[in-house]
């Protein structure tokens, strides 16, 4: 049901002309590459043809402002897997909004979302605490509205996958497992 070719086409129809940006299937690690002499368009390169990776990389692009979209990987640092507790906390803080947007995109596409702490070989943190923070950001975005690029893609995905639009907080019912056990 979720073909990467469909997502690439939806993205192209929404942003190719207006933002000169294309979604590109990569073979290795994801990266954002601004246009240059060799490639006259911006590239959101996602990993290994994975649908979830494409949604995540699109989310980073939707968060990035005009100036950031002129820099490779938006000019952000990336500390690879194996982060200590402090670096993991920094990573999670910058990932809240992109992962909230990824959750919204996934829902618009009728695709299952899984929060990612992306630190398999590092110090483990509570995935559910992070998901709770991402969930709160989802609700904030729904209540406060989306930037124009995010809204355009959410509408396009909802139209293509025949999911509810406009989105509502009721579509994002989630409780921290601790809250569930406390309620019993």
C-alpha positions as CSV (number, residue, x, y, z in Angstrom):
1,X,0.0,0.0,0.0
2,X,2.8,2.5,0.8
3,X,5.0,2.6,-2.3
4,X,8.0,4.9,-2.2
5,X,7.4,5.9,-5.8
6,X,4.0,7.3,-4.7
7,X,5.6,9.4,-1.9
8,X,8.3,10.7,-4.3
9,X,5.5,11.7,-6.8
10,X,3.4,13.4,-4.1
11,X,6.4,15.3,-2.9
12,X,7.4,16.3,-6.4
13,X,3.9,17.5,-7.3
14,X,3.9,19.6,-4.1
15,X,7.4,21.0,-4.0
16,X,9.5,20.4,-7.2
17,X,8.5,23.6,-8.9
18,X,7.9,25.9,-5.9
19,X,11.0,24.9,-3.9
20,X,13.2,23.2,-6.5
21,X,13.5,20.2,-4.1
22,X,13.3,16.5,-4.8
23,X,13.0,13.4,-2.7
24,X,15.8,11.0,-3.7
25,X,16.2,7.3,-2.7
26,X,19.7,6.8,-1.3
27,X,21.8,3.7,-0.7
28,X,23.4,4.7,2.5
29,X,22.9,7.3,5.3
30,X,20.3,10.1,4.7
31,X,21.5,13.6,3.9
32,X,20.2,16.9,2.6
33,X,22.2,18.3,-0.2
34,X,21.4,21.8,-1.5
35,X,21.6,22.6,-5.2
36,X,25.0,23.1,-6.8
37,X,26.7,23.3,-10.2
38,X,26.5,19.5,-10.6
39,X,22.9,19.2,-9.4
40,X,20.6,22.2,-10.1
41,X,18.0,21.1,-7.5
42,X,18.0,20.5,-3.7
43,X,18.0,16.8,-2.7
44,X,16.4,15.2,0.4
45,X,18.2,11.8,0.3
46,X,16.6,9.1,2.4
47,X,18.1,5.8,3.4
48,X,17.7,2.5,1.5
49,X,14.3,3.3,0.0
50,X,12.5,3.0,3.3
51,X,9.2,4.9,3.5
52,X,9.7,5.8,7.2
53,X,13.2,7.2,6.4
54,X,11.7,9.3,3.6
55,X,9.0,10.7,6.0
56,X,11.6,11.5,8.6
57,X,13.9,13.3,6.2
58,X,11.0,15.3,4.8
59,X,10.1,16.3,8.3
60,X,13.6,17.8,8.8
61,X,13.2,19.7,5.6
62,X,9.8,21.0,6.7
63,X,11.3,22.3,9.9
64,X,14.3,23.9,8.3
65,X,14.0,27.6,7.4
66,X,15.1,29.3,4.2
67,X,18.7,29.8,5.2
68,X,19.1,26.3,6.7
69,X,17.9,24.8,3.4
70,X,20.9,26.3,1.7
71,X,23.3,24.3,3.9
72,X,24.3,20.6,3.7
73,X,22.2,18.8,6.3
74,X,20.8,22.2,7.2
75,X,24.0,23.0,9.0
76,X,23.2,20.9,12.0
77,X,25.5,18.7,13.9
78,X,24.9,15.0,14.1
79,X,26.4,12.8,16.7
80,X,26.2,9.2,15.6
81,X,24.8,6.2,17.4
82,X,26.7,5.5,20.6
83,X,25.8,8.8,22.4
84,X,26.3,9.2,26.1
85,X,23.4,10.5,28.3
86,X,24.1,14.2,27.7
87,X,24.5,13.9,24.0
88,X,21.4,11.7,23.8
89,X,19.4,14.3,25.7
90,X,20.7,17.0,23.2
91,X,19.8,14.7,20.3
92,X,16.3,14.1,21.6
93,X,15.7,17.8,22.2
94,X,16.4,18.7,18.6
95,X,14.4,15.7,17.3
96,X,11.1,16.5,19.1
97,X,9.7,18.7,16.4
98,X,10.9,16.7,13.3
99,X,9.5,13.5,14.9
100,X,6.2,15.2,15.7
101,X,6.0,16.3,12.0
102,X,6.9,12.8,10.9
103,X,4.1,11.4,13.1
104,X,1.7,13.9,11.4
105,X,2.9,12.9,8.0
106,X,2.7,9.2,8.8
107,X,-0.9,9.6,10.0
108,X,-1.8,11.6,6.9
109,X,-0.4,8.7,4.9
110,X,-2.1,6.0,7.0
111,X,1.4,4.7,7.8
112,X,2.4,3.5,11.3
113,X,4.7,5.8,13.2
114,X,7.4,4.7,15.6
115,X,9.4,7.3,17.6
116,X,13.1,6.8,17.3
117,X,15.8,7.5,19.9
118,X,18.4,6.3,17.3
119,X,21.0,5.2,19.9
120,X,21.2,1.4,19.8
121,X,24.9,1.3,20.9
122,X,24.8,4.2,23.4
123,X,23.3,5.0,26.7
124,X,19.6,4.0,26.8
125,X,16.9,6.5,27.7
126,X,13.2,6.0,28.2
127,X,11.7,5.8,24.8
128,X,8.3,6.4,26.2
129,X,9.3,9.7,27.9
130,X,10.6,10.9,24.6
131,X,7.4,9.7,22.8
132,X,5.4,11.7,25.3
133,X,7.3,14.8,24.5
134,X,6.9,14.2,20.7
135,X,3.2,13.6,21.3
136,X,2.8,16.9,23.1
137,X,4.5,18.6,20.2
138,X,2.0,16.9,17.8
139,X,-0.9,18.3,19.8
140,X,0.7,21.8,19.9
141,X,1.1,21.8,16.1
142,X,-2.5,20.7,15.6
143,X,-3.7,23.5,17.9
144,X,-1.4,26.2,16.6
145,X,-1.3,25.3,12.9
146,X,1.4,24.2,10.5
147,X,3.8,26.2,8.4
148,X,2.6,26.4,4.7
149,X,5.0,23.6,3.5
150,X,3.9,21.2,6.2
151,X,0.2,21.9,5.6
152,X,0.5,21.5,1.8
153,X,2.2,18.1,2.2
154,X,-0.2,16.9,4.9
155,X,-3.2,17.9,2.6
156,X,-1.6,16.1,-0.4
157,X,-0.9,12.9,1.6
158,X,-4.4,13.0,3.2
159,X,-5.9,13.4,-0.3
160,X,-3.8,10.6,-1.8
161,X,-4.3,8.1,1.0
162,X,-7.9,9.2,1.8
163,X,-7.3,10.0,5.4
164,X,-9.1,12.6,7.5
165,X,-8.4,16.3,6.8
166,X,-8.2,18.6,8.7
167,X,-6.3,16.6,11.3
168,X,-7.6,16.6,14.9
169,X,-6.1,15.7,18.3
170,X,-8.4,12.7,18.5
171,X,-6.3,11.1,15.7
172,X,-3.3,11.1,18.1
173,X,-4.5,9.4,21.3
174,X,-1.5,8.1,23.1
175,X,-0.7,7.6,26.7
176,X,2.6,6.9,28.4
177,X,2.6,3.3,29.7
178,X,3.1,4.7,33.2
179,X,-0.1,6.7,32.9
180,X,-1.9,3.6,31.8
181,X,-0.8,1.6,34.9
182,X,-1.5,4.6,37.2
183,X,-5.1,4.7,35.9
184,X,-5.7,1.0,36.8
